[in-house]
Amino acid sequence: MLTKTKKQKVISEVAVHDTDTGSPEVQIALLTKKIEELTKHLKKNAKDNHSRRGLLGMVAERQKHLKYLAKKNPKRHTTILKKVGMK
């Protein structure tokens, strides 16, 4: 799980404005961080199928946000991909 400080750090790196917590960029960045941490967990605990299902749900949700952002604003889409290290 993301601690409060890790979450604040991720939000501050990609936030569009000062009080931003719900923009697609922030949501994508938070999901990416959660996915990375859960992937580490699953490498150690290969038989944890409940967490694996949660991971797949997070990946699908992140894809939805990326698709929405690509459709609405392609420039912001490419920027967030670079920031979170997906491209």
Beta strands, then each sheet from edge to edge (+ up, - down):
end
